[in-house]
Amino acid sequence: MGILYGMVARGQVVLAEFSATQTNASTVARQILEKMSQGKNDSNSSFSHDRYIFHVKRTDGLTVLCMADDASG
């Protein structure tokens, strides 16, 4: 199905988000964002939750997060 949820944030401030499904993706994404904010370095990470994968990329303080189902990778 592709990307089901996307979010862009600077620090803890969510600048934009979109959800194509009715899930708790926003809540999980904010928990990930909270944990990721402890480090200041640029990074790439992936986290699994239920049958979804959250991909996170942080560059220059800007965080981009997307969620896809595990079949999409």
PyMOL Python script that loads the backbone (N, CA, C, O; Angstrom):
from pymol import cmd

cmd.read_pdbstr("""\
ATOM      1  N   MET A   1       0.824  -1.203   0.000  1.00  0.00           N
ATOM      2  CA  MET A   1       0.000   0.000   0.000  1.00  0.00           C
ATOM      3  C   MET A   1       0.856   1.251   0.000  1.00  0.00           C
ATOM      4  O   MET A   1       0.364   2.305  -0.401  1.00  0.00           O
ATOM      5  N   GLY A   2       2.108   1.195   0.426  1.00  0.00           N
ATOM      6  CA  GLY A   2       2.972   2.360   0.409  1.00  0.00           C
ATOM      7  C   GLY A   2       3.001   3.083   1.740  1.00  0.00           C
ATOM      8  O   GLY A   2       2.806   2.478   2.794  1.00  0.00           O
ATOM      9  N   ILE A   3       3.245   4.371   1.685  1.00  0.00           N
ATOM     10  CA  ILE A   3       3.342   5.180   2.895  1.00  0.00           C
ATOM     11  C   ILE A   3       1.938   5.493   3.415  1.00  0.00           C
ATOM     12  O   ILE A   3       1.088   6.005   2.687  1.00  0.00           O
ATOM     13  N   LEU A   4       1.717   5.173   4.691  1.00  0.00           N
ATOM     14  CA  LEU A   4       0.404   5.372   5.303  1.00  0.00           C
ATOM     15  C   LEU A   4       0.347   6.607   6.198  1.00  0.00           C
ATOM     16  O   LEU A   4      -0.733   7.132   6.467  1.00  0.00           O
ATOM     17  N   TYR A   5       1.503   7.069   6.656  1.00  0.00           N
ATOM     18  CA  TYR A   5       1.559   8.212   7.560  1.00  0.00           C
ATOM     19  C   TYR A   5       2.887   8.931   7.331  1.00  0.00           C
ATOM     20  O   TYR A   5       3.911   8.291   7.091  1.00  0.00           O
ATOM     21  N   GLY A   6       2.867  10.235   7.404  1.00  0.00           N
ATOM     22  CA  GLY A   6       4.090  11.027   7.279  1.00  0.00           C
ATOM     23  C   GLY A   6       4.056  12.222   8.207  1.00  0.00           C
ATOM     24  O   GLY A   6       2.999  12.791   8.476  1.00  0.00           O
ATOM     25  N   MET A   7       5.244  12.598   8.697  1.00  0.00           N
ATOM     26  CA  MET A   7       5.346  13.737   9.618  1.00  0.00           C
ATOM     27  C   MET A   7       6.688  14.433   9.397  1.00  0.00           C
ATOM     28  O   MET A   7       7.702  13.788   9.129  1.00  0.00           O
ATOM     29  N   VAL A   8       6.675  15.752   9.515  1.00  0.00           N
ATOM     30  CA  VAL A   8       7.896  16.552   9.477  1.00  0.00           C
ATOM     31  C   VAL A   8       7.917  17.383  10.752  1.00  0.00           C
ATOM     32  O   VAL A   8       6.920  18.010  11.109  1.00  0.00           O
ATOM     33  N   ALA A   9       9.060  17.385  11.440  1.00  0.00           N
ATOM     34  CA  ALA A   9       9.164  18.122  12.699  1.00  0.00           C
ATOM     35  C   ALA A   9      10.536  18.787  12.806  1.00  0.00           C
ATOM     36  O   ALA A   9      11.514  18.333  12.212  1.00  0.00           O
ATOM     37  N   ARG A  10      10.581  19.852  13.566  1.00  0.00           N
ATOM     38  CA  ARG A  10      11.842  20.484  13.948  1.00  0.00           C
ATOM     39  C   ARG A  10      11.880  20.431  15.467  1.00  0.00           C
ATOM     40  O   ARG A  10      11.087  21.083  16.147  1.00  0.00           O
ATOM     41  N   GLY A  11      12.816  19.641  15.989  1.00  0.00           N
ATOM     42  CA  GLY A  11      12.838  19.410  17.429  1.00  0.00           C
ATOM     43  C   GLY A  11      11.579  18.658  17.822  1.00  0.00           C
ATOM     44  O   GLY A  11      11.265  17.622  17.236  1.00  0.00           O
ATOM     45  N   GLN A  12      10.861  19.165  18.803  1.00  0.00           N
ATOM     46  CA  GLN A  12       9.604  18.551  19.239  1.00  0.00           C
ATOM     47  C   GLN A  12       8.376  19.145  18.550  1.00  0.00           C
ATOM     48  O   GLN A  12       7.256  18.682  18.770  1.00  0.00           O
ATOM     49  N   VAL A  13       8.578  20.156  17.726  1.00  0.00           N
ATOM     50  CA  VAL A  13       7.466  20.852  17.078  1.00  0.00           C
ATOM     51  C   VAL A  13       7.120  20.169  15.754  1.00  0.00           C
ATOM     52  O   VAL A  13       7.941  20.119  14.838  1.00  0.00           O
ATOM     53  N   VAL A  14       5.905  19.649  15.666  1.00  0.00           N
ATOM     54  CA  VAL A  14       5.437  19.014  14.437  1.00  0.00           C
ATOM     55  C   VAL A  14       5.024  20.111  13.469  1.00  0.00           C
ATOM     56  O   VAL A  14       4.139  20.913  13.768  1.00  0.00           O
ATOM     57  N   LEU A  15       5.666  20.143  12.309  1.00  0.00           N
ATOM     58  CA  LEU A  15       5.382  21.168  11.304  1.00  0.00           C
ATOM     59  C   LEU A  15       4.267  20.749  10.353  1.00  0.00           C
ATOM     60  O   LEU A  15       3.468  21.579   9.918  1.00  0.00           O
ATOM     61  N   ALA A  16       4.217  19.451  10.030  1.00  0.00           N
ATOM     62  CA  ALA A  16       3.178  18.936   9.129  1.00  0.00           C
ATOM     63  C   ALA A  16       3.034  17.440   9.348  1.00  0.00           C
ATOM     64  O   ALA A  16       4.002  16.752   9.672  1.00  0.00           O
ATOM     65  N   GLU A  17       1.819  16.946   9.169  1.00  0.00           N
ATOM     66  CA  GLU A  17       1.608  15.500   9.223  1.00  0.00           C
ATOM     67  C   GLU A  17       0.409  15.132   8.369  1.00  0.00           C
ATOM     68  O   GLU A  17      -0.495  15.937   8.149  1.00  0.00           O
ATOM     69  N   PHE A  18       0.425  13.891   7.894  1.00  0.00           N
ATOM     70  CA  PHE A  18      -0.649  13.368   7.063  1.00  0.00           C
ATOM     71  C   PHE A  18      -0.844  11.902   7.401  1.00  0.00           C
ATOM     72  O   PHE A  18       0.130  11.175   7.598  1.00  0.00           O
ATOM     73  N   SER A  19      -2.090  11.461   7.469  1.00  0.00           N
ATOM     74  CA  SER A  19      -2.394  10.058   7.715  1.00  0.00           C
ATOM     75  C   SER A  19      -3.420   9.590   6.694  1.00  0.00           C
ATOM     76  O   SER A  19      -4.465  10.215   6.520  1.00  0.00           O
ATOM     77  N   ALA A  20      -3.114   8.488   6.025  1.00  0.00           N
ATOM     78  CA  ALA A  20      -4.034   7.925   5.033  1.00  0.00           C
ATOM     79  C   ALA A  20      -4.945   6.873   5.648  1.00  0.00           C
ATOM     80  O   ALA A  20      -5.842   6.365   4.976  1.00  0.00           O
ATOM     81  N   THR A  21      -4.726   6.535   6.932  1.00  0.00           N
ATOM     82  CA  THR A  21      -5.526   5.502   7.589  1.00  0.00           C
ATOM     83  C   THR A  21      -5.895   5.934   8.999  1.00  0.00           C
ATOM     84  O   THR A  21      -5.330   6.885   9.541  1.00  0.00           O
ATOM     85  N   GLN A  22      -6.840   5.231   9.577  1.00  0.00           N
ATOM     86  CA  GLN A  22      -7.247   5.467  10.964  1.00  0.00           C
ATOM     87  C   GLN A  22      -6.423   4.550  11.875  1.00  0.00           C
ATOM     88  O   GLN A  22      -6.836   3.427  12.166  1.00  0.00           O
ATOM     89  N   THR A  23      -5.274   5.024  12.318  1.00  0.00           N
ATOM     90  CA  THR A  23      -4.407   4.262  13.216  1.00  0.00           C
ATOM     91  C   THR A  23      -3.928   5.192  14.329  1.00  0.00           C
ATOM     92  O   THR A  23      -4.257   6.377  14.349  1.00  0.00           O
ATOM     93  N   ASN A  24      -3.153   4.640  15.242  1.00  0.00           N
ATOM     94  CA  ASN A  24      -2.548   5.456  16.291  1.00  0.00           C
ATOM     95  C   ASN A  24      -1.141   5.901  15.886  1.00  0.00           C
ATOM     96  O   ASN A  24      -0.291   6.132  16.746  1.00  0.00           O
ATOM     97  N   ALA A  25      -0.898   6.021  14.595  1.00  0.00           N
ATOM     98  CA  ALA A  25       0.418   6.379  14.075  1.00  0.00           C
ATOM     99  C   ALA A  25       0.910   7.709  14.635  1.00  0.00           C
ATOM    100  O   ALA A  25       2.099   7.849  14.923  1.00  0.00           O
ATOM    101  N   SER A  26       0.046   8.663  14.792  1.00  0.00           N
ATOM    102  CA  SER A  26       0.436   9.971  15.306  1.00  0.00           C
ATOM    103  C   SER A  26       0.988   9.857  16.722  1.00  0.00           C
ATOM    104  O   SER A  26       1.988  10.493  17.053  1.00  0.00           O
ATOM    105  N   THR A  27       0.350   9.061  17.547  1.00  0.00           N
ATOM    106  CA  THR A  27       0.802   8.856  18.925  1.00  0.00           C
ATOM    107  C   THR A  27       2.151   8.153  18.959  1.00  0.00           C
ATOM    108  O   THR A  27       3.052   8.566  19.688  1.00  0.00           O
ATOM    109  N   VAL A  28       2.289   7.101  18.177  1.00  0.00           N
ATOM    110  CA  VAL A  28       3.555   6.362  18.127  1.00  0.00           C
ATOM    111  C   VAL A  28       4.658   7.250  17.560  1.00  0.00           C
ATOM    112  O   VAL A  28       5.782   7.238  18.063  1.00  0.00           O
ATOM    113  N   ALA A  29       4.349   8.016  16.522  1.00  0.00           N
ATOM    114  CA  ALA A  29       5.339   8.905  15.913  1.00  0.00           C
ATOM    115  C   ALA A  29       5.840   9.947  16.912  1.00  0.00           C
ATOM    116  O   ALA A  29       7.032  10.251  16.944  1.00  0.00           O
ATOM    117  N   ARG A  30       4.948  10.486  17.714  1.00  0.00           N
ATOM    118  CA  ARG A  30       5.369  11.468  18.718  1.00  0.00           C
ATOM    119  C   ARG A  30       6.240  10.831  19.808  1.00  0.00           C
ATOM    120  O   ARG A  30       7.151  11.476  20.327  1.00  0.00           O
ATOM    121  N   GLN A  31       5.963   9.578  20.154  1.00  0.00           N
ATOM    122  CA  GLN A  31       6.812   8.872  21.117  1.00  0.00           C
ATOM    123  C   GLN A  31       8.202   8.648  20.536  1.00  0.00           C
ATOM    124  O   GLN A  31       9.203   8.808  21.234  1.00  0.00           O
ATOM    125  N   ILE A  32       8.266   8.280  19.266  1.00  0.00           N
ATOM    126  CA  ILE A  32       9.557   8.111  18.597  1.00  0.00           C
ATOM    127  C   ILE A  32      10.284   9.441  18.534  1.00  0.00           C
ATOM    128  O   ILE A  32      11.482   9.509  18.807  1.00  0.00           O
ATOM    129  N   LEU A  33       9.574  10.492  18.178  1.00  0.00           N
ATOM    130  CA  LEU A  33      10.163  11.828  18.091  1.00  0.00           C
ATOM    131  C   LEU A  33      10.736  12.263  19.433  1.00  0.00           C
ATOM    132  O   LEU A  33      11.813  12.855  19.491  1.00  0.00           O
ATOM    133  N   GLU A  34      10.023  11.972  20.496  1.00  0.00           N
ATOM    134  CA  GLU A  34      10.480  12.315  21.838  1.00  0.00           C
ATOM    135  C   GLU A  34      11.788  11.590  22.173  1.00  0.00           C
ATOM    136  O   GLU A  34      12.707  12.189  22.732  1.00  0.00           O
ATOM    137  N   LYS A  35      11.868  10.324  21.835  1.00  0.00           N
ATOM    138  CA  LYS A  35      13.089   9.556  22.101  1.00  0.00           C
ATOM    139  C   LYS A  35      14.240   9.997  21.205  1.00  0.00           C
ATOM    140  O   LYS A  35      15.393  10.012  21.635  1.00  0.00           O
ATOM    141  N   MET A  36      13.932  10.356  19.964  1.00  0.00           N
ATOM    142  CA  MET A  36      14.967  10.769  19.011  1.00  0.00           C
ATOM    143  C   MET A  36      15.523  12.146  19.345  1.00  0.00           C
ATOM    144  O   MET A  36      16.656  12.452  18.972  1.00  0.00           O
ATOM    145  N   SER A  37      14.759  12.981  20.036  1.00  0.00           N
ATOM    146  CA  SER A  37      15.196  14.358  20.294  1.00  0.00           C
ATOM    147  C   SER A  37      16.335  14.426  21.292  1.00  0.00           C
ATOM    148  O   SER A  37      16.967  15.473  21.435  1.00  0.00           O
ATOM    149  N   GLN A  38      16.608  13.333  21.985  1.00  0.00           N
ATOM    150  CA  GLN A  38      17.677  13.340  22.977  1.00  0.00           C
ATOM    151  C   GLN A  38      19.039  13.486  22.323  1.00  0.00           C
ATOM    152  O   GLN A  38      19.944  14.063  22.926  1.00  0.00           O
ATOM    153  N   GLY A  39      19.212  12.985  21.115  1.00  0.00           N
ATOM    154  CA  GLY A  39      20.476  13.131  20.396  1.00  0.00           C
ATOM    155  C   GLY A  39      20.398  14.284  19.420  1.00  0.00           C
ATOM    156  O   GLY A  39      19.316  14.606  18.929  1.00  0.00           O
ATOM    157  N   LYS A  40      21.500  14.896  19.137  1.00  0.00           N
ATOM    158  CA  LYS A  40      21.512  16.047  18.234  1.00  0.00           C
ATOM    159  C   LYS A  40      22.118  15.713  16.874  1.00  0.00           C
ATOM    160  O   LYS A  40      22.093  16.549  15.971  1.00  0.00           O
ATOM    161  N   ASN A  41      22.657  14.519  16.711  1.00  0.00           N
ATOM    162  CA  ASN A  41      23.341  14.154  15.477  1.00  0.00           C
ATOM    163  C   ASN A  41      22.356  13.767  14.381  1.00  0.00           C
ATOM    164  O   ASN A  41      21.229  13.356  14.658  1.00  0.00           O
ATOM    165  N   ASP A  42      22.798  13.906  13.129  1.00  0.00           N
ATOM    166  CA  ASP A  42      22.014  13.421  11.998  1.00  0.00           C
ATOM    167  C   ASP A  42      21.942  11.905  12.088  1.00  0.00           C
ATOM    168  O   ASP A  42      22.912  11.254  12.477  1.00  0.00           O
ATOM    169  N   SER A  43      20.791  11.342  11.728  1.00  0.00           N
ATOM    170  CA  SER A  43      20.647   9.896  11.861  1.00  0.00           C
ATOM    171  C   SER A  43      19.556   9.359  10.940  1.00  0.00           C
ATOM    172  O   SER A  43      18.690  10.094  10.465  1.00  0.00           O
ATOM    173  N   ASN A  44      19.631   8.059  10.709  1.00  0.00           N
ATOM    174  CA  ASN A  44      18.595   7.288  10.010  1.00  0.00           C
ATOM    175  C   ASN A  44      18.254   6.113  10.904  1.00  0.00           C
ATOM    176  O   ASN A  44      19.152   5.431  11.398  1.00  0.00           O
ATOM    177  N   SER A  45      16.968   5.867  11.121  1.00  0.00           N
ATOM    178  CA  SER A  45      16.543   4.759  11.967  1.00  0.00           C
ATOM    179  C   SER A  45      15.246   4.180  11.438  1.00  0.00           C
ATOM    180  O   SER A  45      14.502   4.836  10.709  1.00  0.00           O
ATOM    181  N   SER A  46      14.991   2.935  11.820  1.00  0.00           N
ATOM    182  CA  SER A  46      13.718   2.289  11.517  1.00  0.00           C
ATOM    183  C   SER A  46      13.252   1.551  12.760  1.00  0.00           C
ATOM    184  O   SER A  46      14.051   0.945  13.474  1.00  0.00           O
ATOM    185  N   PHE A  47      11.949   1.609  13.009  1.00  0.00           N
ATOM    186  CA  PHE A  47      11.347   0.965  14.175  1.00  0.00           C
ATOM    187  C   PHE A  47      10.125   0.189  13.721  1.00  0.00           C
ATOM    188  O   PHE A  47       9.407   0.631  12.825  1.00  0.00           O
ATOM    189  N   SER A  48       9.884  -0.960  14.328  1.00  0.00           N
ATOM    190  CA  SER A  48       8.676  -1.705  13.995  1.00  0.00           C
ATOM    191  C   SER A  48       7.681  -1.599  15.146  1.00  0.00           C
ATOM    192  O   SER A  48       8.055  -1.578  16.319  1.00  0.00           O
ATOM    193  N   HIS A  49       6.415  -1.534  14.779  1.00  0.00           N
ATOM    194  CA  HIS A  49       5.325  -1.484  15.753  1.00  0.00           C
ATOM    195  C   HIS A  49       4.140  -2.209  15.128  1.00  0.00           C
ATOM    196  O   HIS A  49       3.633  -1.802  14.082  1.00  0.00           O
ATOM    197  N   ASP A  50       3.704  -3.284  15.773  1.00  0.00           N
ATOM    198  CA  ASP A  50       2.657  -4.145  15.213  1.00  0.00           C
ATOM    199  C   ASP A  50       3.089  -4.602  13.823  1.00  0.00           C
ATOM    200  O   ASP A  50       4.138  -5.229  13.677  1.00  0.00           O
ATOM    201  N   ARG A  51       2.303  -4.299  12.821  1.00  0.00           N
ATOM    202  CA  ARG A  51       2.659  -4.705  11.455  1.00  0.00           C
ATOM    203  C   ARG A  51       3.136  -3.518  10.615  1.00  0.00           C
ATOM    204  O   ARG A  51       3.085  -3.555   9.386  1.00  0.00           O
ATOM    205  N   TYR A  52       3.594  -2.484  11.282  1.00  0.00           N
ATOM    206  CA  TYR A  52       4.048  -1.273  10.596  1.00  0.00           C
ATOM    207  C   TYR A  52       5.520  -1.011  10.867  1.00  0.00           C
ATOM    208  O   TYR A  52       6.055  -1.407  11.903  1.00  0.00           O
ATOM    209  N   ILE A  53       6.164  -0.342   9.929  1.00  0.00           N
ATOM    210  CA  ILE A  53       7.555   0.070  10.069  1.00  0.00           C
ATOM    211  C   ILE A  53       7.595   1.599  10.005  1.00  0.00           C
ATOM    212  O   ILE A  53       7.042   2.208   9.089  1.00  0.00           O
ATOM    213  N   PHE A  54       8.256   2.205  10.988  1.00  0.00           N
ATOM    214  CA  PHE A  54       8.454   3.651  11.018  1.00  0.00           C
ATOM    215  C   PHE A  54       9.893   3.943  10.600  1.00  0.00           C
ATOM    216  O   PHE A  54      10.835   3.443  11.215  1.00  0.00           O
ATOM    217  N   HIS A  55      10.060   4.745   9.563  1.00  0.00           N
ATOM    218  CA  HIS A  55      11.381   5.149   9.099  1.00  0.00           C
ATOM    219  C   HIS A  55      11.577   6.607   9.493  1.00  0.00           C
ATOM    220  O   HIS A  55      10.711   7.447   9.249  1.00  0.00           O
ATOM    221  N   VAL A  56      12.724   6.901  10.104  1.00  0.00           N
ATOM    222  CA  VAL A  56      13.004   8.244  10.607  1.00  0.00           C
ATOM    223  C   VAL A  56      14.341   8.713  10.065  1.00  0.00           C
ATOM    224  O   VAL A  56      15.334   7.989  10.135  1.00  0.00           O
ATOM    225  N   LYS A  57      14.369   9.917   9.528  1.00  0.00           N
ATOM    226  CA  LYS A  57      15.612  10.536   9.058  1.00  0.00           C
ATOM    227  C   LYS A  57      15.703  11.925   9.658  1.00  0.00           C
ATOM    228  O   LYS A  57      14.782  12.732   9.537  1.00  0.00           O
ATOM    229  N   ARG A  58      16.835  12.195  10.313  1.00  0.00           N
ATOM    230  CA  ARG A  58      17.043  13.516  10.896  1.00  0.00           C
ATOM    231  C   ARG A  58      18.288  14.138  10.276  1.00  0.00           C
ATOM    232  O   ARG A  58      19.355  13.525  10.243  1.00  0.00           O
ATOM    233  N   THR A  59      18.134  15.363   9.785  1.00  0.00           N
ATOM    234  CA  THR A  59      19.223  16.118   9.185  1.00  0.00           C
ATOM    235  C   THR A  59      19.082  17.574   9.584  1.00  0.00           C
ATOM    236  O   THR A  59      18.024  18.177   9.403  1.00  0.00           O
ATOM    237  N   ASP A  60      20.147  18.135  10.126  1.00  0.00           N
ATOM    238  CA  ASP A  60      20.183  19.560  10.502  1.00  0.00           C
ATOM    239  C   ASP A  60      19.002  19.964  11.387  1.00  0.00           C
ATOM    240  O   ASP A  60      18.467  21.063  11.235  1.00  0.00           O
ATOM    241  N   GLY A  61      18.592  19.096  12.302  1.00  0.00           N
ATOM    242  CA  GLY A  61      17.516  19.404  13.233  1.00  0.00           C
ATOM    243  C   GLY A  61      16.125  19.178  12.686  1.00  0.00           C
ATOM    244  O   GLY A  61      15.147  19.318  13.420  1.00  0.00           O
ATOM    245  N   LEU A  62      16.011  18.835  11.422  1.00  0.00           N
ATOM    246  CA  LEU A  62      14.715  18.563  10.804  1.00  0.00           C
ATOM    247  C   LEU A  62      14.509  17.054  10.760  1.00  0.00           C
ATOM    248  O   LEU A  62      15.376  16.322  10.282  1.00  0.00           O
ATOM    249  N   THR A  63      13.368  16.587  11.256  1.00  0.00           N
ATOM    250  CA  THR A  63      13.068  15.160  11.305  1.00  0.00           C
ATOM    251  C   THR A  63      11.930  14.843  10.349  1.00  0.00           C
ATOM    252  O   THR A  63      10.888  15.498  10.368  1.00  0.00           O
ATOM    253  N   VAL A  64      12.140  13.832   9.513  1.00  0.00           N
ATOM    254  CA  VAL A  64      11.104  13.339   8.610  1.00  0.00           C
ATOM    255  C   VAL A  64      10.825  11.902   9.020  1.00  0.00           C
ATOM    256  O   VAL A  64      11.742  11.087   9.118  1.00  0.00           O
ATOM    257  N   LEU A  65       9.566  11.600   9.259  1.00  0.00           N
ATOM    258  CA  LEU A  65       9.161  10.270   9.705  1.00  0.00           C
ATOM    259  C   LEU A  65       8.042   9.771   8.798  1.00  0.00           C
ATOM    260  O   LEU A  65       7.121  10.523   8.480  1.00  0.00           O
ATOM    261  N   CYS A  66       8.114   8.523   8.386  1.00  0.00           N
ATOM    262  CA  CYS A  66       7.018   7.953   7.628  1.00  0.00           C
ATOM    263  C   CYS A  66       6.735   6.548   8.152  1.00  0.00           C
ATOM    264  O   CYS A  66       7.613   5.892   8.712  1.00  0.00           O
ATOM    265  N   MET A  67       5.504   6.101   7.965  1.00  0.00           N
ATOM    266  CA  MET A  67       5.080   4.775   8.377  1.00  0.00           C
ATOM    267  C   MET A  67       4.547   4.030   7.171  1.00  0.00           C
ATOM    268  O   MET A  67       3.756   4.560   6.391  1.00  0.00           O
ATOM    269  N   ALA A  68       4.997   2.781   7.032  1.00  0.00           N
ATOM    270  CA  ALA A  68       4.511   1.915   5.959  1.00  0.00           C
ATOM    271  C   ALA A  68       4.175   0.564   6.574  1.00  0.00           C
ATOM    272  O   ALA A  68       4.670   0.229   7.650  1.00  0.00           O
ATOM    273  N   ASP A  69       3.335  -0.213   5.895  1.00  0.00           N
ATOM    274  CA  ASP A  69       3.072  -1.551   6.413  1.00  0.00           C
ATOM    275  C   ASP A  69       4.305  -2.414   6.168  1.00  0.00           C
ATOM    276  O   ASP A  69       5.106  -2.119   5.281  1.00  0.00           O
ATOM    277  N   ASP A  70       4.457  -3.471   6.944  1.00  0.00           N
ATOM    278  CA  ASP A  70       5.680  -4.252   6.872  1.00  0.00           C
ATOM    279  C   ASP A  70       5.865  -4.958   5.534  1.00  0.00           C
ATOM    280  O   ASP A  70       6.984  -5.345   5.198  1.00  0.00           O
ATOM    281  N   ALA A  71       4.800  -5.134   4.766  1.00  0.00           N
ATOM    282  CA  ALA A  71       4.925  -5.733   3.440  1.00  0.00           C
ATOM    283  C   ALA A  71       5.591  -4.783   2.446  1.00  0.00           C
ATOM    284  O   ALA A  71       6.201  -5.225   1.473  1.00  0.00           O
ATOM    285  N   SER A  72       5.471  -3.479   2.694  1.00  0.00           N
ATOM    286  CA  SER A  72       6.076  -2.486   1.803  1.00  0.00           C
ATOM    287  C   SER A  72       7.548  -2.249   2.116  1.00  0.00           C
ATOM    288  O   SER A  72       8.302  -1.779   1.263  1.00  0.00           O
ATOM    289  N   GLY A  73       7.953  -2.573   3.332  1.00  0.00           N
ATOM    290  CA  GLY A  73       9.359  -2.387   3.708  1.00  0.00           C
ATOM    291  C   GLY A  73       9.696  -1.003   4.130  1.00  0.00           C
ATOM    292  O   GLY A  73      10.845  -0.723   4.469  1.00  0.00           O
TER     293      GLY A  73
END
""", "prot")
cmd.dss("prot")
cmd.show_as("cartoon", "prot")
cmd.util.cbc("prot")
cmd.orient("prot")
